[in-house]
């Protein structure tokens, strides 16, 4: 799974430049709250045609966490 797709989703939703953060950057450092993370996950599901289980949401702290989670689905 290419993290660039997820980074683009985060950049678009959080209105930050895609080059201003890495996969390791914590989402809270980009100003994300729990609703923002839900929106990121929702857009990821829509764009990639996957379903991320609700019980996995609390493990998402960074872009890299989403990418790693997607690898397990």
C-alpha positions as a Markdown table, in Angstrom:
| # | Residue | x | y | z |
|---|---|---|---|---|
| 1 | Unk | 0.0 | 0.0 | 0.0 |
| 2 | Unk | 1.4 | 3.3 | -1.1 |
| 3 | Unk | 1.4 | 5.8 | 1.8 |
| 4 | Unk | 1.3 | 8.7 | -0.7 |
| 5 | Unk | -2.5 | 8.1 | -1.3 |
| 6 | Unk | -3.1 | 8.3 | 2.5 |
| 7 | Unk | -0.8 | 11.4 | 2.8 |
| 8 | Unk | -2.9 | 13.1 | 0.0 |
| 9 | Unk | -6.1 | 12.4 | 1.8 |
| 10 | Unk | -4.7 | 13.8 | 5.1 |
| 11 | Unk | -3.2 | 16.8 | 3.3 |
| 12 | Unk | -6.5 | 17.6 | 1.6 |
| 13 | Unk | -8.7 | 17.2 | 4.7 |
| 14 | Unk | -6.3 | 19.0 | 7.1 |
| 15 | Unk | -5.4 | 21.7 | 4.5 |
| 16 | Unk | -1.7 | 21.1 | 4.9 |
| 17 | Unk | 1.0 | 20.7 | 2.3 |
| 18 | Unk | 1.8 | 17.1 | 1.6 |
| 19 | Unk | 5.5 | 17.8 | 1.8 |
| 20 | Unk | 5.2 | 19.2 | 5.4 |
| 21 | Unk | 4.8 | 15.8 | 7.0 |
| 22 | Unk | 5.9 | 12.2 | 6.8 |
| 23 | Unk | 4.2 | 8.9 | 7.4 |
| 24 | Unk | 5.6 | 9.0 | 11.0 |
| 25 | Unk | 4.1 | 12.4 | 11.8 |
| 26 | Unk | 1.5 | 12.1 | 14.5 |
| 27 | Unk | -2.0 | 13.1 | 13.2 |
| 28 | Unk | -2.5 | 15.2 | 16.4 |
| 29 | Unk | 0.6 | 17.2 | 15.3 |
| 30 | Unk | -1.3 | 18.1 | 12.1 |
| 31 | Unk | -4.2 | 19.3 | 14.2 |
| 32 | Unk | -6.4 | 16.2 | 13.9 |
| 33 | Unk | -8.9 | 15.4 | 16.5 |
| 34 | Unk | -11.0 | 12.2 | 16.6 |
| 35 | Unk | -13.6 | 13.5 | 14.1 |
| 36 | Unk | -10.8 | 14.4 | 11.7 |
| 37 | Unk | -9.3 | 10.9 | 12.0 |
| 38 | Unk | -12.8 | 9.4 | 11.3 |
| 39 | Unk | -13.0 | 11.6 | 8.2 |
| 40 | Unk | -9.6 | 10.4 | 7.0 |
| 41 | Unk | -10.6 | 6.8 | 7.5 |
| 42 | Unk | -13.9 | 7.4 | 5.7 |
| 43 | Unk | -12.1 | 9.0 | 2.7 |
| 44 | Unk | -9.6 | 6.2 | 2.7 |
| 45 | Unk | -12.4 | 3.6 | 2.6 |
| 46 | Unk | -14.2 | 5.4 | -0.2 |
| 47 | Unk | -11.1 | 6.0 | -2.3 |
| 48 | Unk | -9.6 | 2.5 | -1.8 |
| 49 | Unk | -12.8 | 0.4 | -1.6 |
| 50 | Unk | -11.8 | -1.1 | 1.8 |
| 51 | Unk | -13.5 | -1.3 | 5.2 |
| 52 | Unk | -11.5 | -0.4 | 8.3 |
| 53 | Unk | -13.1 | -2.0 | 11.4 |
| 54 | Unk | -14.3 | 0.5 | 14.0 |
| 55 | Unk | -12.3 | -1.3 | 16.7 |
| 56 | Unk | -9.1 | -0.5 | 14.9 |
| 57 | Unk | -9.7 | 3.3 | 14.9 |
| 58 | Unk | -8.1 | 3.9 | 18.3 |
| 59 | Unk | -4.8 | 2.4 | 17.0 |
| 60 | Unk | -4.5 | 5.1 | 14.3 |
| 61 | Unk | -2.0 | 7.7 | 15.4 |
| 62 | Unk | -0.1 | 8.5 | 12.2 |
| 63 | Unk | -0.4 | 8.1 | 8.4 |
| 64 | Unk | 1.9 | 5.1 | 8.8 |
| 65 | Unk | -0.5 | 3.5 | 11.2 |
| 66 | Unk | -3.2 | 3.6 | 8.5 |
| 67 | Unk | -0.9 | 2.2 | 5.9 |
| 68 | Unk | 0.1 | -0.7 | 8.2 |
| 69 | Unk | -3.5 | -1.3 | 9.1 |
| 70 | Unk | -4.5 | -1.5 | 5.4 |
| 71 | Unk | -1.8 | -4.2 | 4.9 |
| 72 | Unk | -3.5 | -6.4 | 7.4 |
| 73 | Unk | -7.0 | -6.2 | 5.7 |
